[in-house]
Amino acid sequence: MQVANSRRTAILRRDAVLATVPVAVAALLAAAGPASASTIGASGAGDPYFPLSGNGGYHVSHYDLTLRYDISSRHLDGKAVLTARATEKLTRFDLDLNGLKVTRVTVDGRTAHFSRSGQELLVTPSRALAKGREFRVAVSYNGTPKQVTDPDGSADGWIATDDGAFVAGEPQGAMTWFPANSHPKDKSSYDFTITVPKGSTAVANGVLLGQHTAQGRTTFRWRQSEPMAAYLATATVGKFKVDQFTTRDGIKVYNAVDPREANGSAAVLKKLPSVLEWESKLFGPYPFRSAGSIVDHAPSIGYALETQGRPLYDSAPDLSTLVHENAHQWFGDSVSLTAWKDIWLNEAFATYAEWLYSEQHGGDSAQKAFDALYARPASDELWAYPPGDPGSGENIFGTPVYARGAMALHELRKAVGDRVFFRILRAWASEHRYGHGTTAEFVKLAEGESGKDLGSLFHTWLYEKGKPNQA
C-alpha cells in the first residue's frame, strides 16, 4: 500500500478454475486455537490486531461472486458461493460480513440456519460437516455497502464515489461487500461476475473472461486463478478508459483510468511493462497471469492499494508509487502474511524497491535515502515504534513500518553484500510463492543464504525501541 495522508504518511508517496494453495493451510488456521468440544468454528483467525478477522474450522479454496450494483441508488445485490474444506468437525461456522441483509444461506444445497452477531455471519448447516469434507456454502445478500473505519481512522472497503465505487479491502474491508474468511492466512481463487449500468466498467482481479451488454446493463466476468487473500480482492466500478495489451513476457495487462486522471497518469502507466520487467529481474518471475492498473478519481481517500494483479490508485500515481504497488505483487500478494504484526514484510520490501529503482535509474542511491532518514532526530515519528512489532492495528501503516523497515533491509544488504542480498530476495519470493511467510522465516533464510548470524541486526532494526545506533 502507498499512502498520502496522516494515516499512511506522505514520505511514502515520494520520499521514501480453482487454485491449490501450496501451504499447510490447516496448520496455519490452527493458530486460531484448538477445536472446541462443541465443534463450532472459531470466530477469528487468532490475529491479536484484528481478533474477529478470519474464522476457524475451514479453508476456502474458491469464491464465486455474482454482484449487481446500481450506481444511482448505491444498492448491491450479491450471491457468494464459497467452496471450502472443513479442518475440523463443524456443527457451526462463521463468515465475516459487515452490514448488508442476508436473505438465504445454503450448505451443499440444503437450507442452513443463520444469524448475525456484529461482523460475524453465523451459519448452522442442517447436518454436521465432517473433518476433511469439502462443502459449498451459498449466501444471498443485498443492501447498501458501508465502508468501515480502520483503527487509524482511514476508510476501508466498498467506498462509494461519484461514478461508482472504489473497492479497497486492506486490512478488513472485504467483509463490506462479500462474506469471507477474511484473513491473509486463508487464500483462495476467485470468479467475479459483476453487472453495472451500461457505460460503466467493473474491474476485478485476474483475467477478463468476457463482457456483454443487454437491457441497459453490462456484465463483466473476471477470473483470479492464483491464490489471493480476501483483502486484495476488488470490484471497483466507474467511468473508465480501458487499455488492454499483452507484454512480451505474456502477461495480460488491463489498465482502467478515470478520464479525469488520464493526462496525469499516461506517462507513468506507459512505464508499467518496463517496471514489471525490472522487478522480475530482481525478484524472480512475475507471479500472476495478469497485471495493470485501476486509476480512479477519488483523491480524498489518500492511498493506493496493491489489489492483486492490478493495483488500485485513488488518483494518477507517480512513478515511485507505481514501483511500490507492483513490488507488492511479489511481497504481500504472492507471499502473504500470517499475522498483521509482520506487515513490514509487505511495506518495507515495497518501499525498498522504490529506493532500488531510483538507484538503478539515475536517481538517489539507497544509501542516500537511508542517510536522509537516519539524520532525523530521535524524537521523529520514524522512531516511534519498531517496525517488526507495531503494537496495534493503528500503527501498521505508519512511517516506521515503511521507512525504518526499508532501513532494516538496507542494513541487511550492507551486512551480506549485494550478491547475497538479491539472492535472499529472490529466494524469499520463490520459496514462499503463493504461500505465506513470517519474520522468523525471513531471518532464517537470510542467515542460511549468507552463512552469518544476523540476529543482532534484525533485533536492532526491527524490534528495538527508539532510534538505533549505527554499527
PyMOL commands that set and color helices and strands:
alter all, ss='L'
color gray80, all
select helices_A, chain A and resi 10-12+25-32+173-176+230-232+259-269+272-283+319-327+340-342+344-360+366-374+381-383+393-395+399-416+418-431+439-450+455-463
alter helices_A, ss='H'
color red, helices_A
select strands_A, chain A and resi 2-3+58-70+75-86+93-96+101-107+110-111+113-117+120-124+134-143+148-149+155-161+164-168+187-197+201-203+207-214+217-229+236-238+241-246+252-257+290-295+303-304+312-313+336-337+436-437
alter strands_A, ss='S'
color yellow, strands_A
deselect
rebuild
show_as cartoon
